[in-house]
């Protein structure tokens, strides 16, 4: 059973998401919160697998709540997915750095919503296509500070290759096909890279891959 925490200051939005998730046999909404501060209390009490958190809220916004969740060793099993009204906004990059596992645009097709929750619960990066396109565009037009080569040096050649493919949105099975290895070996490469880079999830691997120059839109 996938345990979900809904965090949004609009009751109607929360009710709509809950109604969709209540239809699923393998997903349970364990709590709801109207702001980031309340979310922090509930996430510690309920330990959900997925916390769906709105970016802009009163009292404490979603980015600060995400940062605190991601920095707490006791909450490493909580995957935070940011909810946004737009395909992109000024907070996306800050939220990814704070530890968000991905983004969902609120106009998501209802049928796709439960699947997105399952993807997040598995620990896979969840980036809406509109977010991914603009993420790449941002790195082309306004490059963010490049990470030092020290972190890259920690990775083996095969781990670098796996991270680069993960940054393109490939699953472990697809990475395995590209690298001509087993899916389990691909998963091992990704997990070891995450450990070496202190990445909380695959979304942070995507950020690292672009910031370090391991992947660019031209070669990715």
C-alpha positions as CSV (number, residue, x, y, z in Angstrom):
1,X,0.0,0.0,0.0
2,X,1.4,3.4,-1.0
3,X,0.8,6.0,1.7
4,X,0.3,9.5,0.5
5,X,0.2,12.9,2.2
6,X,-1.6,15.7,0.4
7,X,-0.4,19.3,1.0
8,X,-2.2,22.2,-0.6
9,X,-3.8,25.3,0.8
10,X,-6.9,24.9,-1.4
11,X,-9.4,22.4,0.1
12,X,-11.0,21.8,-3.3
13,X,-7.7,20.7,-4.8
14,X,-7.0,18.3,-2.0
15,X,-10.5,16.9,-2.3
16,X,-10.1,16.3,-6.0
17,X,-6.8,14.5,-5.6
18,X,-8.1,12.5,-2.7
19,X,-11.1,11.4,-4.7
20,X,-8.9,10.2,-7.5
21,X,-6.5,8.3,-5.2
22,X,-9.3,6.8,-3.1
23,X,-10.4,4.8,-6.2
24,X,-7.0,2.9,-6.2
25,X,-6.6,-0.3,-4.3
26,X,-2.9,0.2,-3.7
27,X,-2.9,3.9,-2.7
28,X,-4.1,5.3,0.6
29,X,-4.3,9.0,1.5
30,X,-3.1,9.0,5.1
31,X,-3.4,12.8,5.9
32,X,-3.9,16.2,4.5
33,X,-2.2,19.5,5.3
34,X,-3.0,23.2,4.3
35,X,0.6,24.6,4.7
36,X,4.2,23.5,4.9
37,X,4.4,23.7,8.7
38,X,1.4,21.4,9.2
39,X,2.9,19.1,6.6
40,X,6.2,18.7,8.6
41,X,4.2,17.7,11.6
42,X,2.1,15.2,9.7
43,X,5.0,13.7,7.6
44,X,6.8,12.9,10.9
45,X,3.7,11.3,12.4
46,X,2.5,9.4,9.3
47,X,5.8,8.7,7.4
48,X,4.1,8.6,4.0
49,X,5.8,7.1,0.9
50,X,4.8,10.1,-1.2
51,X,4.2,13.7,-0.1
52,X,2.4,15.8,-2.8
53,X,3.2,19.3,-1.8
54,X,2.1,22.6,-3.4
55,X,4.9,25.0,-4.1
56,X,3.2,28.2,-3.0
57,X,1.4,28.2,0.4
58,X,1.0,30.4,3.4
59,X,2.9,30.0,6.7
60,X,5.6,27.9,5.1
61,X,5.9,27.3,1.3
62,X,6.5,23.9,-0.3
63,X,10.1,24.5,-1.1
64,X,11.1,25.1,2.6
65,X,9.0,22.1,3.7
66,X,10.7,20.0,1.1
67,X,14.1,21.2,2.2
68,X,13.4,20.2,5.8
69,X,12.0,16.8,4.8
70,X,15.0,16.0,2.5
71,X,17.5,17.0,5.2
72,X,16.0,14.8,7.9
73,X,17.7,11.3,8.0
74,X,14.6,9.9,9.6
75,X,12.5,10.8,6.4
76,X,14.7,9.3,3.7
77,X,11.8,7.1,2.6
78,X,9.5,10.1,1.9
79,X,9.5,11.1,-1.8
80,X,8.3,14.7,-2.3
81,X,6.5,15.6,-5.5
82,X,5.9,19.3,-6.0
83,X,2.5,20.5,-7.3
84,X,2.5,23.5,-9.6
85,X,-0.1,25.3,-11.6
86,X,2.3,25.9,-14.5
87,X,4.5,23.8,-16.7
88,X,7.4,25.8,-15.3
89,X,8.0,28.6,-12.8
90,X,10.8,30.3,-11.1
91,X,10.8,27.9,-8.2
92,X,11.5,24.6,-10.1
93,X,15.2,24.7,-9.9
94,X,15.2,25.7,-6.2
95,X,12.8,22.9,-5.4
96,X,14.9,20.3,-7.2
97,X,17.9,21.4,-5.1
98,X,15.8,21.3,-2.0
99,X,15.2,17.6,-2.6
100,X,12.0,17.3,-4.6
101,X,11.7,14.0,-6.5
102,X,9.8,15.6,-9.2
103,X,6.9,17.8,-10.3
104,X,3.3,17.4,-11.3
105,X,1.3,20.1,-13.1
106,X,-2.2,20.4,-11.6
107,X,-3.8,20.1,-15.0
108,X,-2.6,16.5,-15.2
109,X,-5.0,14.1,-16.9
110,X,-6.9,12.4,-14.0
111,X,-6.2,8.9,-15.4
112,X,-2.4,9.6,-15.2
113,X,-2.4,10.9,-11.6
114,X,-2.4,7.5,-9.8
115,X,0.4,6.3,-12.1
116,X,2.5,9.3,-11.3
117,X,2.1,8.6,-7.6
118,X,3.3,5.0,-8.2
119,X,6.3,6.3,-10.1
120,X,7.3,8.6,-7.3
121,X,6.8,5.9,-4.7
122,X,9.4,3.7,-6.6
123,X,11.9,6.5,-6.3
124,X,12.0,7.3,-10.0
125,X,12.3,10.9,-11.1
126,X,8.9,12.4,-12.0
127,X,9.1,15.4,-14.3
128,X,6.2,16.4,-16.5
129,X,7.3,16.8,-20.1
130,X,6.7,20.5,-20.0
131,X,9.0,20.8,-17.0
132,X,11.7,18.7,-18.6
133,X,11.7,20.7,-21.8
134,X,12.0,24.0,-19.9
135,X,14.6,22.5,-17.5
136,X,16.8,21.7,-20.5
137,X,16.1,25.1,-22.1
138,X,17.2,26.8,-18.9
139,X,20.5,25.0,-18.9
140,X,21.1,26.1,-22.5
141,X,20.2,29.7,-22.1
142,X,21.1,30.4,-18.5
143,X,23.7,27.8,-17.3
144,X,23.8,27.4,-13.6
145,X,27.1,27.1,-11.8
146,X,29.0,24.0,-12.9
147,X,29.8,21.5,-10.2
148,X,33.5,20.8,-9.6
149,X,35.0,17.7,-11.2
150,X,35.7,16.1,-7.9
151,X,32.2,14.6,-7.7
152,X,32.4,13.2,-11.2
153,X,35.8,11.7,-10.4
154,X,34.1,9.5,-7.8
155,X,32.1,7.7,-10.4
156,X,33.3,4.8,-12.6
157,X,32.9,5.1,-16.3
158,X,29.9,2.8,-16.3
159,X,28.3,4.8,-13.5
160,X,28.8,8.0,-15.4
161,X,27.2,6.4,-18.5
162,X,24.2,5.2,-16.4
163,X,23.7,8.6,-14.8
164,X,23.8,10.3,-18.2
165,X,21.1,7.9,-19.5
166,X,19.0,8.4,-16.3
167,X,19.2,12.1,-16.9
168,X,17.6,11.6,-20.3
169,X,14.6,10.1,-18.5
170,X,15.4,6.4,-19.3
171,X,14.2,3.7,-16.9
172,X,16.5,1.0,-15.5
173,X,15.3,-1.4,-18.2
174,X,16.0,1.1,-21.0
175,X,19.5,1.9,-19.5
176,X,20.2,-1.8,-19.4
177,X,19.3,-2.1,-23.1
178,X,21.5,0.9,-24.1
179,X,24.5,-0.4,-22.0
180,X,23.9,-4.0,-22.9
181,X,23.7,-5.1,-19.3
182,X,21.1,-6.6,-17.1
183,X,18.4,-4.4,-15.5
184,X,19.8,-5.4,-12.1
185,X,23.3,-4.2,-13.0
186,X,21.8,-0.9,-14.3
187,X,20.0,-0.4,-11.0
188,X,23.3,-1.2,-9.2
189,X,25.1,1.5,-11.2
190,X,22.4,4.1,-10.5
191,X,22.3,3.2,-6.8
192,X,26.0,3.4,-6.4
193,X,26.1,6.7,-8.2
194,X,23.4,8.1,-5.9
195,X,25.4,7.0,-2.9
196,X,28.6,8.6,-4.1
197,X,26.9,11.8,-5.1
198,X,24.7,11.9,-2.0
199,X,21.7,12.1,-4.2
200,X,18.4,11.6,-2.5
201,X,16.7,10.3,-5.7
202,X,16.9,10.2,-9.5
203,X,15.7,13.7,-9.8
204,X,18.8,14.9,-8.0
205,X,20.9,12.8,-10.4
206,X,19.3,14.8,-13.3
207,X,20.3,18.0,-11.6
208,X,23.8,16.8,-11.1
209,X,24.2,15.5,-14.6
210,X,23.3,18.9,-16.1
211,X,25.2,21.0,-13.6
212,X,28.4,19.0,-13.9
213,X,28.3,19.0,-17.7
214,X,27.9,15.2,-17.8
215,X,24.8,15.8,-20.0
216,X,23.9,18.7,-22.2
217,X,21.0,19.1,-24.6
218,X,23.4,18.6,-27.4
219,X,24.7,15.3,-26.3
220,X,21.8,14.3,-24.1
